[in-house]
Amino acid sequence: MPKKRNAHRLLKRDQPLRKHSLTKKELSHRSFWVAFLVLFFVSIITILIQSEDLITGNAVFQTISFVKAGGVIDSEINVGGIKLAKIYLKTDISNSVIKYEEDSTIPFSGVFYSKVKISSADADKFQKIDLTLKIKEQDLLSLGIGRSDVAVFINNKEVPAIFTKIEDNYVYYQSTITEIEDLVIARKTLVLEKASAQKILEEEMPGSDVRLEEPIPEETTENPELVIVEVEPLPQEPNLWQKIIIFFKNIFS
């Protein structure tokens, strides 16, 4: 009988130990899954960062692994009215990043639709960039910008934006820039209108020598210039005595 009591006591002593042991296993199991989830999310974020195009709100980071000289980099931007960007390279480029980001601090005095800062450490390797703009026409009209009044300003230099089509209430333009940094899509100036018209004329009439002339200013009566004209006096009719003298002169001459 004493032996049975001792066995029963030993069994009771073992029960809390087993319970404590199971708690440790549960904690270990939970720690494993927490570590696994953290590793999973870190992996997903790393994959996104290393992807070709990472879009974060109003900014796009485009990573480039390697492209040879003469190659073209096509990318979809969708930032500040810039739909597509096609970059032509002068030299090889590798492990590079191009950033497109809306930046309201870019100084500009005219009426504008958007401001975008384009940056890259390899900007000197770009030959040119062909941009495709996609803008809702109603947004332009609300700013007082007509369909044919859109231009691109790159570092305060005006570049034409050629209207190509309208689709689903969006207007599309093509523009080419040869440098990057501060880009503003805005209403073009009057100076550029003549240049754009001349370019369109040359495209429609290749080989023609037709040139747009400056308009002739209208005549005005305000502040007219004084013109002095010398007028010879009209000969006077000779009197009676002069006629007699002339008569005798004609006789004796």
Disulfide bonds with the S-S distance in Angstrom:
none
